[in-house]
Amino acid sequence: MEITTAAPFLAYFESVRGRTRRIARCIPAEHLEWRPRAGAFSPGDLVRHLGAMERWMFAENVQGRPSRYAGCGTELAEGLPAVLAYLDAMHASAVRIFEGLDPEDLRRPCTTPAGATLPTWKWLRAMVEHEIHHRGQIYLLLAEFGVPTPPLYGLTSEEVIARGVAPRA
């Protein structure tokens, strides 16, 4: 998918973010800062990481600036309401930057923190992939905690099976 204008991309990204927020709201307070091992992200870290990376890395890079990402610890926000508010604030700030990208800006080369150069639109696409990756980690952690989660697109796997037709052998 090539991104040629900002508006349709941002509409798509809002739908991705909505699904991420829906699952993030399921994180129980007692598990927000739990880590599977030393040095691993907690669920709270994952949510803060998404906000911080969107604003301080991706949004900076698309402006031709180096990353300003400095981590995702509890110093940014503590407690689920504050963590979600942080995610929302970083998103709003980044979206204001992304909204200003015209078609020429989207084609312009962008340099990643790893030193790779690619069209800005591809870096924005990578941002969405980054979010989906970490959202999957949140789903997995919630499953480990035994927390029921909403289906990603409206139906559970079991509901899809129940509504489908058995494959022919």
Rosetta constraint file for C-alpha pairs under 8 A:
AtomPair CA 2 CA 121 HARMONIC 6.91 0.50
AtomPair CA 2 CA 122 HARMONIC 7.44 0.50
AtomPair CA 3 CA 9 HARMONIC 6.46 0.50
AtomPair CA 3 CA 106 HARMONIC 7.25 0.50
AtomPair CA 3 CA 121 HARMONIC 5.39 0.50
AtomPair CA 3 CA 122 HARMONIC 7.64 0.50
AtomPair CA 3 CA 125 HARMONIC 7.91 0.50
AtomPair CA 4 CA 103 HARMONIC 5.53 0.50
AtomPair CA 4 CA 106 HARMONIC 6.60 0.50
AtomPair CA 4 CA 107 HARMONIC 7.78 0.50
AtomPair CA 4 CA 121 HARMONIC 7.41 0.50
AtomPair CA 5 CA 9 HARMONIC 6.98 0.50
AtomPair CA 5 CA 101 HARMONIC 7.73 0.50
AtomPair CA 5 CA 102 HARMONIC 6.39 0.50
AtomPair CA 5 CA 103 HARMONIC 5.35 0.50
AtomPair CA 5 CA 106 HARMONIC 7.35 0.50
AtomPair CA 6 CA 10 HARMONIC 6.00 0.50
AtomPair CA 6 CA 98 HARMONIC 6.70 0.50
AtomPair CA 6 CA 99 HARMONIC 5.90 0.50
AtomPair CA 6 CA 100 HARMONIC 7.80 0.50
AtomPair CA 6 CA 101 HARMONIC 6.26 0.50
AtomPair CA 6 CA 102 HARMONIC 6.84 0.50
AtomPair CA 6 CA 103 HARMONIC 7.62 0.50
AtomPair CA 7 CA 11 HARMONIC 6.25 0.50
AtomPair CA 7 CA 99 HARMONIC 6.92 0.50
AtomPair CA 8 CA 12 HARMONIC 6.30 0.50
AtomPair CA 9 CA 13 HARMONIC 6.09 0.50
AtomPair CA 10 CA 14 HARMONIC 6.00 0.50
AtomPair CA 10 CA 95 HARMONIC 7.60 0.50
AtomPair CA 10 CA 98 HARMONIC 7.85 0.50
AtomPair CA 10 CA 99 HARMONIC 7.71 0.50
AtomPair CA 11 CA 15 HARMONIC 6.60 0.50
AtomPair CA 12 CA 16 HARMONIC 6.48 0.50
AtomPair CA 13 CA 17 HARMONIC 6.06 0.50
AtomPair CA 13 CA 128 HARMONIC 6.94 0.50
AtomPair CA 14 CA 18 HARMONIC 6.00 0.50
AtomPair CA 15 CA 19 HARMONIC 6.47 0.50
AtomPair CA 16 CA 20 HARMONIC 6.40 0.50
AtomPair CA 16 CA 128 HARMONIC 7.60 0.50
AtomPair CA 16 CA 132 HARMONIC 7.79 0.50
AtomPair CA 17 CA 21 HARMONIC 6.08 0.50
AtomPair CA 18 CA 22 HARMONIC 6.13 0.50
AtomPair CA 19 CA 23 HARMONIC 6.50 0.50
AtomPair CA 19 CA 152 HARMONIC 6.79 0.50
AtomPair CA 20 CA 24 HARMONIC 6.10 0.50
AtomPair CA 20 CA 131 HARMONIC 7.89 0.50
AtomPair CA 20 CA 132 HARMONIC 7.87 0.50
AtomPair CA 20 CA 135 HARMONIC 5.96 0.50
AtomPair CA 21 CA 25 HARMONIC 6.08 0.50
AtomPair CA 21 CA 84 HARMONIC 7.64 0.50
AtomPair CA 22 CA 26 HARMONIC 7.13 0.50
AtomPair CA 22 CA 150 HARMONIC 7.62 0.50
AtomPair CA 23 CA 27 HARMONIC 7.40 0.50
AtomPair CA 23 CA 135 HARMONIC 7.75 0.50
AtomPair CA 23 CA 138 HARMONIC 7.50 0.50
AtomPair CA 23 CA 139 HARMONIC 7.14 0.50
AtomPair CA 23 CA 149 HARMONIC 6.62 0.50
AtomPair CA 23 CA 150 HARMONIC 6.96 0.50
AtomPair CA 24 CA 47 HARMONIC 7.12 0.50
AtomPair CA 24 CA 84 HARMONIC 7.82 0.50
AtomPair CA 24 CA 138 HARMONIC 7.30 0.50
AtomPair CA 25 CA 80 HARMONIC 7.55 0.50
AtomPair CA 25 CA 84 HARMONIC 7.85 0.50
AtomPair CA 26 CA 142 HARMONIC 7.88 0.50
AtomPair CA 26 CA 147 HARMONIC 7.44 0.50
AtomPair CA 26 CA 148 HARMONIC 7.95 0.50
AtomPair CA 26 CA 149 HARMONIC 6.83 0.50
AtomPair CA 27 CA 31 HARMONIC 6.73 0.50
AtomPair CA 27 CA 32 HARMONIC 6.19 0.50
AtomPair CA 27 CA 43 HARMONIC 7.27 0.50
AtomPair CA 27 CA 80 HARMONIC 7.67 0.50
AtomPair CA 27 CA 142 HARMONIC 6.88 0.50
AtomPair CA 27 CA 147 HARMONIC 7.89 0.50
AtomPair CA 28 CA 32 HARMONIC 6.21 0.50
AtomPair CA 29 CA 79 HARMONIC 6.99 0.50
AtomPair CA 29 CA 80 HARMONIC 6.66 0.50
AtomPair CA 30 CA 34 HARMONIC 7.70 0.50
AtomPair CA 31 CA 43 HARMONIC 7.32 0.50
AtomPair CA 31 CA 145 HARMONIC 7.97 0.50
AtomPair CA 32 CA 42 HARMONIC 6.53 0.50
AtomPair CA 32 CA 43 HARMONIC 5.34 0.50
AtomPair CA 32 CA 44 HARMONIC 4.99 0.50
AtomPair CA 32 CA 79 HARMONIC 7.41 0.50
AtomPair CA 32 CA 80 HARMONIC 7.11 0.50
AtomPair CA 33 CA 42 HARMONIC 4.94 0.50
AtomPair CA 33 CA 43 HARMONIC 6.23 0.50
AtomPair CA 33 CA 44 HARMONIC 5.59 0.50
AtomPair CA 33 CA 45 HARMONIC 7.27 0.50
AtomPair CA 34 CA 42 HARMONIC 5.21 0.50
AtomPair CA 34 CA 43 HARMONIC 7.04 0.50
AtomPair CA 35 CA 39 HARMONIC 7.82 0.50
AtomPair CA 35 CA 40 HARMONIC 5.85 0.50
AtomPair CA 35 CA 41 HARMONIC 6.14 0.50
AtomPair CA 35 CA 42 HARMONIC 4.68 0.50
AtomPair CA 35 CA 43 HARMONIC 7.75 0.50
AtomPair CA 36 CA 40 HARMONIC 6.42 0.50
AtomPair CA 36 CA 41 HARMONIC 7.97 0.50
AtomPair CA 36 CA 42 HARMONIC 7.53 0.50
AtomPair CA 41 CA 45 HARMONIC 5.31 0.50
AtomPair CA 41 CA 46 HARMONIC 6.05 0.50
AtomPair CA 42 CA 46 HARMONIC 6.27 0.50
AtomPair CA 43 CA 47 HARMONIC 6.50 0.50
AtomPair CA 43 CA 138 HARMONIC 6.09 0.50
AtomPair CA 43 CA 141 HARMONIC 7.38 0.50
AtomPair CA 44 CA 48 HARMONIC 6.17 0.50
AtomPair CA 44 CA 74 HARMONIC 7.91 0.50
AtomPair CA 44 CA 80 HARMONIC 7.42 0.50
AtomPair CA 44 CA 83 HARMONIC 6.86 0.50
AtomPair CA 45 CA 49 HARMONIC 5.70 0.50
AtomPair CA 45 CA 72 HARMONIC 5.44 0.50
AtomPair CA 45 CA 73 HARMONIC 6.00 0.50
AtomPair CA 45 CA 74 HARMONIC 7.46 0.50
AtomPair CA 46 CA 50 HARMONIC 6.27 0.50
AtomPair CA 46 CA 72 HARMONIC 7.64 0.50
AtomPair CA 46 CA 134 HARMONIC 6.51 0.50
AtomPair CA 46 CA 138 HARMONIC 7.38 0.50
AtomPair CA 47 CA 51 HARMONIC 6.61 0.50
AtomPair CA 47 CA 83 HARMONIC 6.98 0.50
AtomPair CA 47 CA 84 HARMONIC 7.46 0.50
AtomPair CA 47 CA 87 HARMONIC 6.74 0.50
AtomPair CA 48 CA 52 HARMONIC 6.02 0.50
AtomPair CA 48 CA 72 HARMONIC 5.26 0.50
AtomPair CA 48 CA 73 HARMONIC 7.38 0.50
AtomPair CA 48 CA 76 HARMONIC 7.44 0.50
AtomPair CA 48 CA 77 HARMONIC 7.65 0.50
AtomPair CA 48 CA 83 HARMONIC 6.32 0.50
AtomPair CA 48 CA 86 HARMONIC 6.96 0.50
AtomPair CA 48 CA 87 HARMONIC 6.13 0.50
AtomPair CA 49 CA 53 HARMONIC 5.78 0.50
AtomPair CA 49 CA 71 HARMONIC 6.98 0.50
AtomPair CA 49 CA 72 HARMONIC 4.91 0.50
AtomPair CA 50 CA 54 HARMONIC 6.03 0.50
AtomPair CA 50 CA 87 HARMONIC 7.08 0.50
AtomPair CA 50 CA 131 HARMONIC 6.36 0.50
AtomPair CA 50 CA 134 HARMONIC 7.71 0.50
AtomPair CA 51 CA 55 HARMONIC 6.30 0.50
AtomPair CA 51 CA 86 HARMONIC 6.89 0.50
AtomPair CA 51 CA 87 HARMONIC 4.48 0.50
AtomPair CA 51 CA 88 HARMONIC 7.36 0.50
AtomPair CA 51 CA 89 HARMONIC 7.93 0.50
AtomPair CA 51 CA 90 HARMONIC 5.18 0.50
AtomPair CA 51 CA 91 HARMONIC 6.17 0.50
AtomPair CA 52 CA 56 HARMONIC 5.52 0.50
AtomPair CA 52 CA 57 HARMONIC 7.41 0.50
AtomPair CA 52 CA 69 HARMONIC 6.35 0.50
AtomPair CA 52 CA 71 HARMONIC 7.38 0.50
AtomPair CA 52 CA 72 HARMONIC 6.73 0.50
AtomPair CA 52 CA 87 HARMONIC 7.58 0.50
AtomPair CA 52 CA 90 HARMONIC 6.49 0.50
AtomPair CA 53 CA 57 HARMONIC 4.93 0.50
AtomPair CA 53 CA 58 HARMONIC 6.25 0.50
AtomPair CA 53 CA 69 HARMONIC 6.10 0.50
AtomPair CA 54 CA 58 HARMONIC 5.08 0.50
AtomPair CA 54 CA 59 HARMONIC 6.10 0.50
AtomPair CA 54 CA 90 HARMONIC 7.07 0.50
AtomPair CA 54 CA 91 HARMONIC 6.80 0.50
AtomPair CA 54 CA 94 HARMONIC 6.55 0.50
AtomPair CA 54 CA 127 HARMONIC 7.08 0.50
AtomPair CA 55 CA 59 HARMONIC 5.04 0.50
AtomPair CA 55 CA 60 HARMONIC 6.87 0.50
AtomPair CA 55 CA 90 HARMONIC 5.46 0.50
AtomPair CA 55 CA 91 HARMONIC 6.64 0.50
AtomPair CA 55 CA 93 HARMONIC 6.73 0.50
AtomPair CA 55 CA 94 HARMONIC 4.94 0.50
AtomPair CA 56 CA 60 HARMONIC 5.73 0.50
AtomPair CA 56 CA 67 HARMONIC 5.96 0.50
AtomPair CA 56 CA 68 HARMONIC 4.89 0.50
AtomPair CA 56 CA 69 HARMONIC 4.79 0.50
AtomPair CA 57 CA 61 HARMONIC 5.92 0.50
AtomPair CA 57 CA 66 HARMONIC 7.37 0.50
AtomPair CA 57 CA 67 HARMONIC 4.36 0.50
AtomPair CA 57 CA 68 HARMONIC 5.89 0.50
AtomPair CA 57 CA 69 HARMONIC 5.51 0.50
AtomPair CA 58 CA 62 HARMONIC 6.24 0.50
AtomPair CA 58 CA 67 HARMONIC 7.45 0.50
AtomPair CA 58 CA 123 HARMONIC 7.36 0.50
AtomPair CA 58 CA 124 HARMONIC 7.19 0.50
AtomPair CA 58 CA 127 HARMONIC 6.85 0.50
AtomPair CA 59 CA 63 HARMONIC 6.59 0.50
AtomPair CA 59 CA 94 HARMONIC 5.55 0.50
AtomPair CA 59 CA 97 HARMONIC 6.59 0.50
AtomPair CA 59 CA 98 HARMONIC 7.09 0.50
AtomPair CA 60 CA 64 HARMONIC 6.69 0.50
AtomPair CA 60 CA 65 HARMONIC 5.12 0.50
AtomPair CA 60 CA 66 HARMONIC 6.29 0.50
AtomPair CA 60 CA 67 HARMONIC 5.89 0.50
AtomPair CA 60 CA 68 HARMONIC 7.24 0.50
AtomPair CA 61 CA 65 HARMONIC 4.93 0.50
AtomPair CA 61 CA 66 HARMONIC 5.72 0.50
AtomPair CA 61 CA 67 HARMONIC 6.21 0.50
AtomPair CA 61 CA 110 HARMONIC 6.44 0.50
AtomPair CA 61 CA 111 HARMONIC 6.54 0.50
AtomPair CA 61 CA 112 HARMONIC 6.53 0.50
AtomPair CA 62 CA 110 HARMONIC 5.98 0.50
AtomPair CA 62 CA 120 HARMONIC 5.93 0.50
AtomPair CA 62 CA 123 HARMONIC 7.71 0.50
AtomPair CA 64 CA 110 HARMONIC 6.36 0.50
AtomPair CA 64 CA 111 HARMONIC 7.22 0.50
AtomPair CA 66 CA 112 HARMONIC 7.86 0.50
AtomPair CA 66 CA 113 HARMONIC 6.86 0.50
AtomPair CA 67 CA 113 HARMONIC 6.34 0.50
AtomPair CA 72 CA 76 HARMONIC 6.77 0.50
AtomPair CA 73 CA 77 HARMONIC 7.69 0.50
AtomPair CA 74 CA 78 HARMONIC 5.38 0.50
AtomPair CA 76 CA 83 HARMONIC 7.86 0.50
AtomPair CA 76 CA 86 HARMONIC 7.45 0.50
AtomPair CA 77 CA 82 HARMONIC 5.37 0.50
AtomPair CA 77 CA 83 HARMONIC 5.09 0.50
AtomPair CA 77 CA 86 HARMONIC 6.56 0.50
AtomPair CA 78 CA 82 HARMONIC 5.79 0.50
AtomPair CA 78 CA 83 HARMONIC 6.07 0.50
AtomPair CA 79 CA 83 HARMONIC 6.07 0.50
AtomPair CA 80 CA 84 HARMONIC 6.04 0.50
AtomPair CA 81 CA 85 HARMONIC 6.13 0.50
AtomPair CA 82 CA 86 HARMONIC 6.06 0.50
AtomPair CA 83 CA 87 HARMONIC 6.28 0.50
AtomPair CA 84 CA 88 HARMONIC 6.16 0.50
AtomPair CA 85 CA 89 HARMONIC 6.07 0.50
AtomPair CA 86 CA 90 HARMONIC 6.12 0.50
AtomPair CA 87 CA 91 HARMONIC 6.08 0.50
AtomPair CA 88 CA 92 HARMONIC 6.08 0.50
AtomPair CA 89 CA 93 HARMONIC 6.23 0.50
AtomPair CA 90 CA 94 HARMONIC 6.14 0.50
AtomPair CA 91 CA 95 HARMONIC 5.96 0.50
AtomPair CA 92 CA 96 HARMONIC 6.36 0.50
AtomPair CA 93 CA 97 HARMONIC 6.83 0.50
AtomPair CA 94 CA 98 HARMONIC 6.23 0.50
AtomPair CA 95 CA 99 HARMONIC 5.86 0.50
AtomPair CA 96 CA 100 HARMONIC 6.74 0.50
AtomPair CA 97 CA 101 HARMONIC 7.14 0.50
AtomPair CA 101 CA 105 HARMONIC 5.42 0.50
AtomPair CA 101 CA 106 HARMONIC 6.37 0.50
AtomPair CA 102 CA 106 HARMONIC 6.34 0.50
AtomPair CA 103 CA 107 HARMONIC 6.48 0.50
AtomPair CA 104 CA 108 HARMONIC 6.20 0.50
AtomPair CA 105 CA 120 HARMONIC 7.05 0.50
AtomPair CA 106 CA 119 HARMONIC 6.63 0.50
AtomPair CA 106 CA 120 HARMONIC 4.88 0.50
AtomPair CA 106 CA 121 HARMONIC 4.90 0.50
AtomPair CA 107 CA 119 HARMONIC 5.17 0.50
AtomPair CA 107 CA 120 HARMONIC 5.90 0.50
AtomPair CA 107 CA 121 HARMONIC 6.43 0.50
AtomPair CA 108 CA 119 HARMONIC 5.45 0.50
AtomPair CA 108 CA 120 HARMONIC 5.84 0.50
AtomPair CA 109 CA 117 HARMONIC 6.08 0.50
AtomPair CA 109 CA 118 HARMONIC 5.21 0.50
AtomPair CA 109 CA 119 HARMONIC 4.37 0.50
AtomPair CA 109 CA 120 HARMONIC 5.73 0.50
AtomPair CA 110 CA 117 HARMONIC 5.48 0.50
AtomPair CA 110 CA 118 HARMONIC 5.44 0.50
AtomPair CA 110 CA 119 HARMONIC 5.67 0.50
AtomPair CA 110 CA 120 HARMONIC 5.07 0.50
AtomPair CA 110 CA 123 HARMONIC 7.35 0.50
AtomPair CA 111 CA 115 HARMONIC 5.78 0.50
AtomPair CA 111 CA 116 HARMONIC 5.55 0.50
AtomPair CA 111 CA 117 HARMONIC 4.47 0.50
AtomPair CA 111 CA 118 HARMONIC 6.62 0.50
AtomPair CA 112 CA 116 HARMONIC 5.33 0.50
AtomPair CA 112 CA 117 HARMONIC 6.43 0.50
AtomPair CA 112 CA 123 HARMONIC 7.86 0.50
AtomPair CA 118 CA 122 HARMONIC 6.57 0.50
AtomPair CA 118 CA 123 HARMONIC 6.99 0.50
AtomPair CA 119 CA 123 HARMONIC 6.77 0.50
AtomPair CA 120 CA 124 HARMONIC 6.40 0.50
AtomPair CA 121 CA 125 HARMONIC 6.27 0.50
AtomPair CA 122 CA 126 HARMONIC 6.18 0.50
AtomPair CA 123 CA 127 HARMONIC 6.32 0.50
AtomPair CA 124 CA 128 HARMONIC 6.70 0.50
AtomPair CA 125 CA 129 HARMONIC 6.52 0.50
AtomPair CA 126 CA 130 HARMONIC 6.04 0.50
AtomPair CA 127 CA 131 HARMONIC 6.32 0.50
AtomPair CA 128 CA 132 HARMONIC 6.28 0.50
AtomPair CA 129 CA 133 HARMONIC 6.14 0.50
AtomPair CA 130 CA 134 HARMONIC 6.45 0.50
AtomPair CA 131 CA 135 HARMONIC 6.03 0.50
AtomPair CA 132 CA 136 HARMONIC 6.20 0.50
AtomPair CA 133 CA 137 HARMONIC 6.69 0.50
AtomPair CA 134 CA 138 HARMONIC 6.43 0.50
AtomPair CA 135 CA 139 HARMONIC 6.33 0.50
AtomPair CA 136 CA 140 HARMONIC 6.23 0.50
AtomPair CA 137 CA 141 HARMONIC 6.20 0.50
AtomPair CA 138 CA 142 HARMONIC 6.12 0.50
AtomPair CA 139 CA 143 HARMONIC 6.20 0.50
AtomPair CA 139 CA 149 HARMONIC 7.51 0.50
AtomPair CA 140 CA 144 HARMONIC 6.30 0.50
AtomPair CA 141 CA 145 HARMONIC 6.29 0.50
AtomPair CA 142 CA 146 HARMONIC 6.19 0.50
AtomPair CA 142 CA 147 HARMONIC 5.20 0.50
AtomPair CA 142 CA 148 HARMONIC 7.48 0.50
AtomPair CA 142 CA 149 HARMONIC 7.48 0.50
AtomPair CA 143 CA 147 HARMONIC 5.80 0.50
AtomPair CA 143 CA 148 HARMONIC 7.25 0.50
AtomPair CA 143 CA 149 HARMONIC 7.92 0.50
AtomPair CA 150 CA 154 HARMONIC 7.73 0.50
AtomPair CA 151 CA 155 HARMONIC 5.49 0.50
AtomPair CA 151 CA 156 HARMONIC 5.25 0.50
AtomPair CA 152 CA 156 HARMONIC 7.83 0.50
AtomPair CA 155 CA 159 HARMONIC 5.71 0.50
AtomPair CA 155 CA 160 HARMONIC 6.34 0.50
AtomPair CA 156 CA 160 HARMONIC 6.37 0.50
AtomPair CA 157 CA 161 HARMONIC 6.31 0.50
AtomPair CA 158 CA 162 HARMONIC 6.16 0.50
AtomPair CA 159 CA 163 HARMONIC 6.20 0.50
AtomPair CA 160 CA 164 HARMONIC 6.05 0.50
AtomPair CA 161 CA 165 HARMONIC 7.65 0.50
